[in-house]
Amino acid sequence: MTTLATTEIRNFIGGQWQTPISDAGLELTNPATGEPLGRAPAGSAAEVALAVAAAHAAFPAWRSTPAGDRVQYLFKLKTLLEEHLDELAALITVENGKTLSESKGELRRGIENVEVACGIPVLMQGYSLEDVAPGIDEIMVRQPLGVAAIITPFNFPLMIPLWFLPYAIATGNTVVLKPSDRVPFSAARLVELIAQTGLPAGVVNLVNGGKPAVDALLDHPLVQAVSFVGSTPVAKYVYTRGSANGKRVQCQGGAKNHVVVLPDADPETTTKIIADSAFGCAGQRCLAVSVTVTIGEAQGWFRESIAAAAAGLKVGNGLDASTQMGPVITTASRERVIGLIAQGAEQGATAIVDGRDIKTSNGSFVGPTVLEGLPATSPLMETEIFGPVLSVVHANSVDEAIQIIERSAYGNASSIFTSSGAAARKFRNSVSTGNVGVNIGVPAPMAYFPFSGWKGSFFGVMHAQGRDAIEFFTDKKVIVERWPREWSRKF
């Protein structure tokens, strides 16, 4: 069994590892076994101030480093991430609980962002136009902002930091990373690998902690930009407080994702894809499908096939190669999810697969659960359960299914399963979600596209990844210049 090399949690400030000075915070356990992993620090404004000061001091030299030189460190980081992929995946699994294959998939997505950010010498280019007026030229250049704060969640300990960090430093900013206090070890190992690239001290800093550290980053006057991923209430809080302090903020929030299944969808493929989406990572991802809306005759065959798929999944420790679904992050999360399943049953839903009584060893396990017939008025139709729970409801048409989705306060993702191009086109053009799948259960954009999100699933203007990341981490400066010939004769 893989164990952590150390349970000590340290900060990385100005190129040096430091023991936290703040009080102790969360007690950490392996979610699959209940074994203790250490204790996270609570975090403090003083520690944040040290990290921000180190990042601010490193900024002038780093922003003056040519873009082509900056990305050389990212090329080295990509190589290191590839070399340590198995080790990093095991670390994610130990502290998060997801399966090894899911951890490796997460890392692949993160590495993809490092690769895209290596194109900054092209992506960061501005543009110019001669003779906007007689003898006058105009130029637009992109310049970095300064210190960027990155605040990340527990469900993707390495992928989400890599949504932001490579673009931030490639464009010439310096960074303070504040990972989730539930999964601090993966981020620490990432920063160790970043340090091995030879990146100048202070360009990337790591501060651990909970809300005190977050608030300090949102309030610090030298922090120019904040990137955040988490639940919608916290995303709204971060966006409001950070924006009020004059910072550029992007916040990815929660979700209640729907998929629509038409009668002409392939039953076997559709069921497998939806089961993978709903129960992969124990449902703890912002693109997991939460509600399946069946149309017409699809109601009959999908009910039977999804029940069989859910009941057949092997739940256990993610380090076991045969495990298909791991635990949720904590016992408190387990109790919350179990309570929501019970609430759904009280409101009229039938648990055709009930994961509340799954028999496992110590750990925070909830089995795959399928709820059928949840009333449209149920609060659960608007609740982000963030666990392996799929609700199945029925509609008489694609239009009715779209209306169900439109009633949701969230707008992260939705998908349709059909062999009809006309139905798919109508759906993708009409539905109010930022990420849309056609016969895709997890419509996660590649790194060269933005990770979108609408309504209550996103606060801000520019999203993570791709060109949006370049826009977010740079300011545009327009230069208008004239060089009269008669002036040049004087010299």
C-alpha positions in Angstrom: 0.0 0.0 0.0 1.3 3.5 -0.9 1.8 5.8 2.0 2.9 9.4 2.2 6.6 10.1 2.3 5.9 12.8 5.0 3.0 14.1 6.9 4.7 17.4 7.5 2.9 20.3 5.7 5.1 23.2 4.9 4.9 26.5 3.0 7.2 27.4 0.1 8.1 31.1 0.2 10.8 32.9 -1.7 12.4 29.6 -2.7 12.6 28.2 0.8 10.5 25.6 2.6 9.1 27.0 5.9 7.2 25.4 8.8 3.8 27.1 9.2 3.5 29.6 12.1 -0.3 29.5 12.1 -2.4 27.3 14.4 -3.3 23.8 13.5 -6.4 23.3 11.3 -8.0 20.3 9.7 -7.1 16.8 10.7 -6.4 14.8 7.5 -7.2 11.2 6.9 -7.0 8.8 3.9 -10.6 8.8 2.7 -10.4 5.1 1.7 -8.9 3.8 5.0 -9.4 6.4 7.7 -5.6 6.4 8.4 -4.3 9.7 9.6 -2.3 11.8 7.1 -1.3 14.7 9.3 -2.9 18.0 10.2 -3.2 21.0 7.9 -2.4 24.5 9.2 -5.2 27.0 9.6 -3.2 29.6 7.7 -2.7 33.3 8.6 -2.5 36.8 7.2 1.2 36.9 8.3 2.1 33.9 6.2 0.2 35.2 3.2 2.0 38.5 3.6 5.4 36.8 3.5 4.5 34.9 0.3 3.0 37.9 -1.4 6.1 40.0 -0.5 8.3 37.3 -2.0 6.2 37.1 -5.2 6.2 40.9 -5.5 10.0 41.1 -5.1 10.5 38.5 -7.8 8.1 40.2 -10.3 10.3 42.9 -11.8 13.1 40.5 -12.9 10.6 37.8 -14.0 8.5 40.1 -16.1 11.6 41.3 -17.8 12.7 37.8 -18.7 12.0 37.1 -22.3 8.9 35.0 -22.9 11.0 32.4 -24.8 13.2 32.0 -21.7 10.2 31.8 -19.3 8.7 28.9 -21.1 11.9 26.9 -20.9 11.0 26.2 -17.2 7.6 24.9 -18.3 9.3 22.5 -20.8 11.3 21.2 -17.9 8.2 20.9 -15.7 6.4 18.9 -18.4 9.2 16.4 -18.5 9.3 16.1 -14.7 5.5 15.6 -14.5 5.8 12.8 -17.1 8.7 11.2 -15.2 6.8 11.3 -11.9 3.3 10.6 -13.2 2.9 7.3 -11.4 4.2 8.7 -8.1 1.9 11.8 -8.4 -1.1 9.7 -9.3 -0.6 7.6 -6.2 -0.3 10.7 -4.0 -3.6 12.1 -5.4 -5.3 8.8 -4.7 -4.0 8.6 -1.2 -5.2 12.0 -0.1 -8.3 12.4 -2.4 -9.6 8.8 -2.8 -10.1 8.6 -6.6 -8.9 5.6 -8.5 -5.4 5.5 -9.9 -6.7 5.7 -13.5 -8.7 8.8 -12.6 -5.6 10.4 -11.0 -3.6 9.7 -14.1 -6.3 11.2 -16.2 -6.3 14.3 -14.1 -2.6 14.6 -14.5 -2.8 14.2 -18.2 -5.2 17.2 -18.3 -2.8 19.2 -16.2 0.2 18.4 -18.4 -1.9 19.5 -21.4 -2.2 22.9 -19.9 1.6 23.1 -19.4 2.0 22.2 -23.0 -0.3 25.0 -24.2 1.3 27.6 -22.0 4.6 26.8 -23.6 3.2 28.6 -26.6 3.2 31.9 -24.8 5.7 33.6 -27.2 2.9 33.3 -29.9 -0.2 33.5 -27.7 0.9 36.6 -25.9 1.7 38.6 -29.0 -0.1 41.9 -29.5 -0.6 43.7 -32.8 0.2 46.9 -34.6 -0.9 49.2 -37.5 1.2 51.7 -39.3 -0.2 55.1 -40.3 -3.4 55.1 -38.3 -3.0 58.8 -39.2 -0.3 60.4 -41.4 3.0 59.6 -39.7 1.4 58.0 -36.7 1.7 54.2 -35.8 -0.3 52.4 -33.1 0.8 49.3 -31.2 -0.9 47.0 -28.7 1.2 44.9 -26.3 0.3 42.6 -23.5 2.0 43.0 -20.1 1.7 40.9 -16.9 -0.4 42.0 -14.0 1.9 41.3 -11.0 1.2 38.9 -8.2 -1.6 36.3 -9.0 -3.3 34.2 -6.3 -4.5 30.7 -7.1 -7.0 29.1 -4.7 -7.9 25.5 -5.6 -10.3 22.8 -4.4 -9.9 19.2 -3.1 -11.4 17.3 -6.0 -8.6 17.8 -8.5 -5.5 18.4 -6.4 -3.1 18.9 -9.4 -5.2 19.5 -12.5 -6.8 22.7 -11.3 -3.6 24.4 -10.1 -2.3 23.6 -13.6 -5.3 25.3 -15.1 -3.8 28.6 -14.0 -0.2 28.4 -12.8 1.5 27.7 -16.2 -0.3 30.6 -17.9 0.3 33.0 -15.0 4.0 32.5 -14.9 4.5 32.1 -18.7 2.9 35.6 -19.2 5.3 37.1 -16.7 3.3 37.1 -13.4 4.4 35.7 -10.1 2.2 33.3 -8.1 1.0 32.5 -4.6 -0.8 29.1 -4.7 -3.2 28.2 -1.9 -4.4 24.6 -2.3 -7.3 23.1 -0.5 -6.4 22.3 3.1 -8.0 18.9 2.5 -5.4 17.8 -0.1 -2.1 19.7 0.6 0.4 17.0 -0.3 -0.1 16.9 -4.1 0.4 20.7 -4.4 3.5 20.5 -2.3 5.0 17.8 -4.5 4.1 19.9 -7.6 6.0 22.8 -6.1 9.0 20.6 -5.3 9.1 19.7 -9.0 8.7 23.3 -10.1 11.7 24.1 -7.9 13.7 21.4 -9.6 13.3 23.3 -12.9 15.5 26.1 -11.5 12.7 28.6 -11.6 13.9 31.8 -9.9 13.0 32.1 -6.2 9.7 33.9 -5.5 8.1 33.3 -8.9 6.0 30.5 -7.4 5.1 30.4 -3.7 2.9 28.0 -1.7 0.8 28.9 1.3 -1.3 26.4 3.1 -4.4 27.1 5.2 -8.2 27.6 5.2 -10.4 30.7 5.2 -7.9 33.0 7.0 -5.4 32.5 4.2 -8.1 33.0 1.5 -9.3 36.2 3.1 -5.7 37.5 3.4 -5.1 36.9 -0.3 -8.4 38.6 -1.2 -7.5 41.6 0.9 -3.8 42.0 0.2 -3.2 45.2 -1.9 -0.3 43.7 -3.9 -2.4 40.7 -5.2 -3.6 41.8 -8.6 -5.5 38.7 -9.7 -7.4 35.8 -8.1 -8.3 32.5 -9.7 -10.6 30.2 -7.8 -12.5 26.9 -8.2 -15.0 25.7 -5.6 -18.7 25.7 -4.6 -21.0 28.4 -5.8 -21.5 30.1 -2.4 -17.7 30.3 -1.9 -17.1 31.3 -5.5 -19.6 34.2 -5.1 -17.9 35.2 -1.8 -14.4 35.2 -3.3 -15.6 37.1 -6.4 -17.4 39.7 -4.4 -14.7 40.3 -1.9 -11.8 40.2 -4.4 -13.6 42.5 -6.8 -14.4 44.9 -4.1 -10.7 45.2 -3.4 -10.0 46.1 -7.0 -8.7 42.7 -8.1 -9.3 40.9 -11.4 -11.2 37.7 -10.4 -12.3 34.5 -12.1 -14.3 32.0 -10.1 -15.6 28.6 -11.2 -18.5 27.6 -9.1 -20.8 24.6 -8.6 -23.0 22.6 -11.0 -26.1 20.6 -11.5 -25.4 19.0 -14.8 -28.1 17.4 -17.0 -28.0 14.9 -19.8 -30.9 14.3 -22.2 -31.4 10.8 -23.6 -33.5 10.3 -26.7 -35.0 7.0 -27.8 -32.6 6.8 -30.8 -29.5 6.9 -28.6 -27.4 3.7 -28.5 -28.4 2.1 -25.2 -25.1 0.3 -24.4 -22.8 3.2 -25.2 -25.1 5.8 -23.7 -25.4 3.9 -20.4 -21.7 3.3 -20.1 -20.8 7.0 -20.8 -23.4 8.3 -18.4 -22.4 5.9 -15.6 -18.8 6.9 -16.0 -19.8 10.6 -15.8 -22.2 10.2 -12.8 -20.0 7.9 -10.7 -16.5 8.6 -11.8 -14.4 10.3 -9.1 -17.3 9.4 -6.8 -19.3 12.2 -8.4 -17.0 14.8 -7.0 -16.3 16.8 -10.1 -18.0 19.9 -11.5 -18.8 18.1 -14.8 -20.4 15.0 -13.3 -23.9 14.4 -14.6 -26.4 14.8 -11.8 -29.7 14.5 -13.7 -30.6 12.3 -16.6 -33.8 13.4 -18.6 -35.2 10.5 -20.6 -37.4 11.2 -23.6 -40.2 8.9 -24.8 -39.2 5.2 -25.0 -35.7 5.9 -23.6 -37.3 5.9 -20.2 -37.8 2.1 -20.1 -34.5 0.8 -21.4 -32.4 3.5 -19.6 -33.9 2.8 -16.2 -32.9 -0.9 -16.4 -29.4 -0.4 -17.9 -28.3 2.4 -15.6 -29.5 0.4 -12.6 -27.4 -2.6 -13.7 -24.4 -0.4 -14.4 -24.5 1.3 -11.1 -25.0 -1.9 -9.1 -22.2 -3.6 -10.9 -19.5 -1.0 -10.0 -16.7 -2.2 -7.7 -16.2 0.3 -4.9 -13.1 0.4 -2.8 -9.6 1.7 -2.3 -8.4 3.6 -5.4 -5.0 2.1 -5.1 -6.5 -1.3 -6.0 -6.3 -1.7 -9.7 -9.7 -3.4 -9.8 -11.5 -0.6 -8.0 -13.9 1.4 -10.3 -15.0 4.0 -7.8 -13.4 5.3 -4.6 -14.7 7.1 -1.5 -15.9 10.7 -1.1 -13.4 13.0 0.5 -14.5 12.8 4.2 -16.9 11.1 6.6 -18.7 14.4 6.9 -19.2 14.4 3.1 -20.4 10.8 3.3 -23.0 11.8 6.0 -24.1 14.8 3.9 -24.6 12.7 0.8 -26.5 10.0 2.6 -28.7 12.6 4.2 -29.6 14.0 0.7 -30.4 10.6 -0.6 -32.8 10.1 2.3 -34.3 13.5 1.6 -34.9 12.6 -2.0 -36.7 9.4 -0.9 -38.9 11.4 1.5 -39.8 13.7 -1.3 -41.1 10.9 -3.5 -38.1 9.6 -5.4 -37.4 5.8 -5.6 -33.9 4.6 -4.9 -33.7 2.0 -7.6 -30.0 1.6 -6.6 -29.2 2.6 -3.0 -25.6 3.2 -2.0 -26.2 4.2 1.6 -25.6 0.8 3.1 -22.5 -0.2 1.1 -20.3 -2.6 3.1 -16.6 -1.5 3.1 -13.8 -1.2 5.5 -13.0 2.1 7.2 -13.4 5.0 4.9 -15.9 7.5 3.6 -17.7 5.4 1.1 -21.1 5.9 -0.5 -22.1 3.5 -3.2 -23.5 4.5 -6.6 -27.1 5.6 -6.2 -29.9 6.1 -8.7 -33.0 8.0 -7.7 -36.0 7.8 -10.1 -38.9 10.2 -10.1 -37.6 13.1 -8.1 -40.4 15.7 -8.3 -39.5 18.9 -10.2 -40.3 20.9 -7.1 -37.8 19.1 -5.0 -35.0 21.2 -3.6 -32.7 18.4 -4.6 -33.2 19.3 -8.3 -31.3 22.5 -7.4 -28.8 21.0 -4.9 -25.2 20.1 -5.9 -24.9 16.8 -4.1 -21.3 16.3 -5.1 -21.4 12.5 -4.6 -22.2 9.4 -6.6 -25.9 10.1 -7.0 -27.8 10.2 -10.3 -31.4 11.4 -10.5 -33.5 10.1 -13.5 -36.6 12.1 -14.6 -38.7 12.0 -17.7 -39.8 14.5 -20.3 -42.0 14.2 -23.4 -39.8 16.2 -25.8 -36.4 17.8 -26.2 -38.1 21.2 -25.7 -39.5 20.1 -22.3 -36.0 18.7 -21.4 -34.4 22.0 -22.3 -36.9 23.8 -20.1 -36.0 21.5 -17.1 -32.3 22.5 -17.6 -33.2 26.2 -18.0 -34.9 26.2 -14.6 -31.6 25.4 -13.0 -29.6 28.2 -11.3 -26.4 26.5 -12.6 -25.0 26.5 -16.1 -21.8 24.5 -16.1 -22.5 21.6 -18.5 -25.2 19.6 -20.2 -25.2 16.8 -22.8 -27.6 15.1 -25.3 -27.4 11.5 -26.4 -29.0 10.9 -29.8 -28.3 9.8 -33.4 -30.3 12.8 -34.7 -28.2 15.7 -35.9 -31.2 18.0 -35.9 -32.0 17.3 -32.3 -28.4 17.7 -31.3 -28.1 21.0 -33.1 -31.3 22.3 -31.5 -30.0 21.3 -28.1 -26.6 22.8 -28.3 -27.9 26.1 -29.7 -30.6 26.5 -27.1 -29.3 25.2 -23.8 -27.9 27.8 -21.4 -24.7 26.0 -20.2 -21.2 26.9 -20.9 -19.9 23.4 -21.8 -22.1 21.2 -24.0 -21.7 17.6 -25.0 -23.2 15.7 -27.9 -22.9 11.9 -27.0 -20.3 13.0 -24.5 -20.8 12.5 -20.8 -18.0 14.8 -19.5 -17.7 17.7 -21.9 -14.4 18.9 -20.5 -12.7 21.3 -22.9 -9.2 20.6 -24.1 -6.6 23.0 -22.7 -6.6 25.2 -25.9 -10.3 26.0 -25.3 -11.7 27.8 -22.3 -13.3 25.9 -19.5 -16.6 27.7 -19.7 -19.5 28.0 -17.3 -22.6 30.1 -17.2 -25.1 31.4 -14.7 -24.3 30.4 -11.1 -21.5 28.2 -12.2 -19.1 31.0 -13.0 -18.3 34.5 -11.8 -16.1 36.7 -14.0 -15.5 37.3 -17.7 -12.5 35.3 -18.7 -12.4 31.6 -18.0 -9.5 29.2 -17.3 -7.3 27.7 -20.1 -6.5 28.7 -23.6 -6.8 32.2 -24.9 -9.0 33.2 -22.0 -6.1 32.5 -19.7 -3.8 34.8 -21.7 -6.4 37.6 -21.5 -6.9 37.1 -17.8 -3.3 37.2 -16.8 -2.3 40.2 -19.0 -3.3 43.8 -19.4 -3.4 45.4 -22.9 -1.3 48.5 -23.4 -1.9 50.7 -26.5 0.9 52.9 -27.7 0.4 55.7 -30.2 3.6 57.2 -31.6 4.8 59.8 -34.0 8.3 60.5 -35.2 8.4 63.7 -37.3 11.2 63.8 -39.8 12.1 67.3 -38.9 12.9 66.3 -35.3 15.3 63.6 -36.4 17.3 66.2 -38.4 18.3 67.9 -35.1 20.4 64.8 -34.1 
